[in-house]
Amino acid sequence: MNTSPAGTYSLEDITVLVINYRTLDLTERCIVSLRLHYPQVRLLVSDNGSGDESTAYIRSLGEVDPHTRALLHPRNLHHGPALHRAIQEAGTSLAFSLDSDCQVLQGGFLERMLLTFEDPGVYAVGRLAHMNRFGYELDGKQPGSLEYVHPAAMLLDCQKYAHLKP
């Protein structure tokens, strides 16, 4: 794992994480759009036990792209646990989670997000959201709600993440 001090991170310190579950068309569109703007960033695509044509696609990615690895789960772990496992497998200081139904429309955003890590107190960068005690996203802060950085497009420090409470 790279251990760059805060403020000196680069794209080489990032692994992009995409979780797939039976969404070949969305996952393929996501990855193609990412590669258009970030052709050499590390990519870890996790198949969540799909057992369909998307699994074969993900398996083949590592064969044609040296910057891509596949993580194939035999069963559906569900999105959160699969993302947690991918973060553990990232192998870089930072991980950028990108939902498979997202498209990258322009480059430069990862570099801007990296600048935020100049503050050593930052563990993640992305959209701040709120959820209730059952894990459902709320429309704004409410009594008893929990703040979190939404993982649809989130850059996080893997070491700091490993020390957070579940």
C-alpha positions in Angstrom: 0.0 0.0 0.0 1.3 3.5 -0.8 1.8 5.6 2.2 2.1 9.1 0.8 1.9 11.8 3.5 -1.2 14.0 3.4 -1.0 16.7 0.7 1.3 14.7 -1.6 -1.2 12.2 -3.0 -1.5 11.6 -6.8 -3.6 9.5 -9.1 -1.2 6.7 -8.5 -2.5 6.5 -4.9 -6.1 5.9 -6.0 -7.9 2.7 -6.8 -11.4 3.2 -8.3 -13.9 0.7 -7.0 -17.0 -0.4 -8.9 -19.5 -2.9 -7.5 -21.6 -4.9 -10.0 -24.7 -7.0 -9.5 -26.3 -8.1 -12.7 -26.0 -4.8 -14.4 -23.8 -5.4 -17.4 -25.0 -2.4 -19.5 -24.6 0.0 -16.6 -21.3 -1.3 -15.4 -19.8 -1.3 -18.9 -21.0 2.2 -19.5 -19.5 3.3 -16.2 -16.1 1.7 -16.9 -15.9 3.0 -20.5 -16.7 6.5 -19.3 -14.1 6.3 -16.5 -11.4 5.0 -18.9 -12.1 7.8 -21.4 -11.0 10.3 -18.8 -8.7 8.2 -16.5 -7.2 5.5 -18.7 -4.4 4.5 -16.3 -5.9 4.9 -12.9 -6.1 1.6 -11.0 -9.6 0.0 -11.1 -11.0 -2.9 -9.0 -14.4 -4.1 -10.3 -16.2 -6.4 -7.9 -18.9 -8.8 -9.1 -21.3 -9.4 -6.4 -22.2 -13.0 -7.3 -24.1 -12.1 -10.5 -23.6 -15.4 -12.3 -24.6 -13.8 -15.6 -22.9 -12.2 -18.6 -21.7 -9.3 -16.4 -19.4 -11.8 -14.5 -17.7 -12.9 -17.7 -17.3 -9.2 -18.7 -15.6 -8.3 -15.4 -13.4 -11.4 -15.5 -12.2 -10.3 -19.0 -11.4 -6.8 -18.0 -8.2 -7.7 -16.3 -7.1 -9.6 -19.3 -7.3 -6.6 -21.6 -6.5 -3.8 -19.2 -3.3 -4.0 -17.1 -4.7 -1.4 -14.7 -7.8 -3.4 -13.9 -8.4 -6.2 -11.4 -11.6 -8.3 -10.9 -12.9 -9.4 -7.5 -15.4 -12.1 -8.0 -17.7 -13.1 -5.1 -19.5 -16.5 -5.3 -22.7 -15.0 -3.9 -24.3 -11.6 -3.5 -22.8 -10.0 -0.4 -25.0 -6.9 -1.0 -23.6 -3.5 -1.9 -22.2 -2.3 1.4 -20.3 -5.5 2.4 -19.0 -5.8 -1.2 -17.7 -2.3 -1.1 -16.1 -2.9 2.3 -14.3 -5.9 0.9 -13.2 -3.9 -2.2 -11.8 -1.2 0.0 -9.8 -3.8 1.9 -8.5 -5.1 -1.4 -7.7 -1.7 -3.0 -4.0 -1.9 -2.2 -3.6 1.9 -2.4 -3.8 4.7 0.2 -7.0 6.0 -1.3 -10.1 4.4 -2.8 -12.7 6.1 -5.0 -16.1 4.3 -4.9 -18.1 4.8 -8.1 -21.6 3.3 -8.4 -22.0 1.2 -11.5 -25.0 3.3 -12.6 -22.8 6.5 -12.7 -21.0 7.9 -15.8 -17.9 10.0 -15.7 -18.6 13.1 -17.9 -15.3 14.9 -17.5 -11.9 14.4 -16.0 -10.1 16.5 -13.3 -12.5 15.8 -10.5 -10.2 13.2 -8.8 -7.4 15.7 -8.8 -9.6 18.3 -7.1 -10.7 15.7 -4.6 -7.1 14.9 -3.8 -6.4 18.5 -2.7 -8.9 18.1 0.1 -6.6 15.5 1.7 -4.1 18.2 2.5 -6.1 18.5 5.7 -5.0 15.5 7.8 -8.4 15.4 9.5 -10.2 14.4 6.3 -11.1 10.8 5.9 -13.5 11.0 2.9 -14.6 13.5 0.2 -18.0 13.4 -1.5 -21.6 14.3 -1.0 -22.6 14.6 2.7 -25.9 12.8 3.4 -28.0 11.8 6.4 -29.5 8.4 7.2 -31.9 7.1 9.9 -31.0 4.3 12.3 -32.2 1.7 9.7 -29.7 3.0 7.1 -32.2 4.8 4.8 -31.2 8.1 3.4 -33.1 11.1 4.7 -33.9 14.4 3.0 -31.7 16.6 5.1 -30.6 16.4 8.8 -33.2 15.2 11.2 -33.1 14.5 14.9 -31.2 11.3 15.5 -29.9 11.1 12.0 -26.4 10.1 11.2 -24.1 12.0 8.8 -22.1 10.1 6.3 -20.3 10.6 3.0 -22.5 8.9 0.3 -20.5 6.2 -1.5 -21.9 6.8 -5.0 -18.8 8.9 -5.8 -16.6 9.0 -2.7 -12.8 9.3 -2.3 -11.6 7.9 1.1 -8.4 7.3 3.0 -8.2 3.5 3.4 -6.2 3.6 6.6 -8.5 6.0 8.3 -11.5 4.1 7.1 -10.1 0.9 8.6 -10.2 2.6 12.1 -13.8 3.9 11.9 -16.6 2.3 13.9 -18.8 -0.1 11.8 
